[in-house]
C-alpha cells in the first residue's frame, strides 16, 4: 500500500459521498486497511503497537450503524 493507493480510495469515497452509508463503509474499511498495513509493515515498533491496539476496537461486539 502506498500513498497513491490511499488517495485513489479517498477519491472513491468522494465519488459516492451522496450515498453516505456506502461512503461511511468505504471510509471505515480504508482506515482499517491503513492501520493493518502500519501494524504489519512499519519498521517503527511504536507505530506498529499503536495501529495494532487501535485495530482491536473492531473486536468489540456492538451494533454498527452508519454514523
C-alpha positions in Angstrom: 0.0 0.0 0.0 1.3 3.4 -0.9 0.0 7.0 -0.7 -1.3 6.9 -4.3 -3.4 3.9 -3.4 -4.9 5.6 -0.4 -5.5 8.7 -2.5 -7.4 6.6 -5.0 -9.6 5.2 -2.3 -10.2 8.6 -0.8 -11.4 9.7 -4.3 -13.6 6.7 -4.5 -15.2 7.8 -1.2 -15.7 11.3 -2.6 -17.3 9.8 -5.7 -20.0 8.0 -3.7 -20.4 10.7 -1.0 -24.1 11.2 -1.9 -24.7 7.7 -0.6 -23.5 8.4 3.0 -23.9 4.8 4.1 -21.7 3.5 1.3 -19.2 6.3 1.8 -19.1 5.6 5.5 -18.4 1.9 4.9 -15.6 2.6 2.5 -14.1 5.1 4.9 -14.2 2.6 7.8 -12.6 0.0 5.6 -9.9 2.4 4.4 -9.0 3.3 8.0 -8.8 -0.4 9.0 -6.7 -1.3 5.9 -4.2 1.6 6.6 -3.9 0.6 10.3 -3.4 -3.0 9.3 -0.7 -2.1 6.9 1.1 0.0 9.5 0.7 -2.7 12.1 2.3 -5.3 9.8 4.8 -3.4 7.8 6.1 -0.4 9.7 9.7 -0.5 10.9 8.7 1.7 13.8 7.7 -0.5 16.8 5.7 2.3 18.4 3.7 2.9 15.2 3.0 -0.9 14.9 1.9 -1.1 18.5 -0.5 1.9 18.1 -2.0 0.6 14.9 -2.4 -2.9 16.4 -4.1 -1.5 19.5 -6.5 0.6 17.5 -7.5 -2.3 15.3 -8.6 -4.2 18.4 -11.7 -1.9 18.6 -13.1 -4.0 15.7 -13.3 -7.0 18.1 -15.8 -5.2 20.4 -19.3 -6.5 19.8 -21.8 -3.7 19.4 -24.3 -2.8 16.7 -22.6 -0.8 14.0 -24.8 1.6 12.0 -23.9 4.4 9.7 -22.8 7.4 11.6 
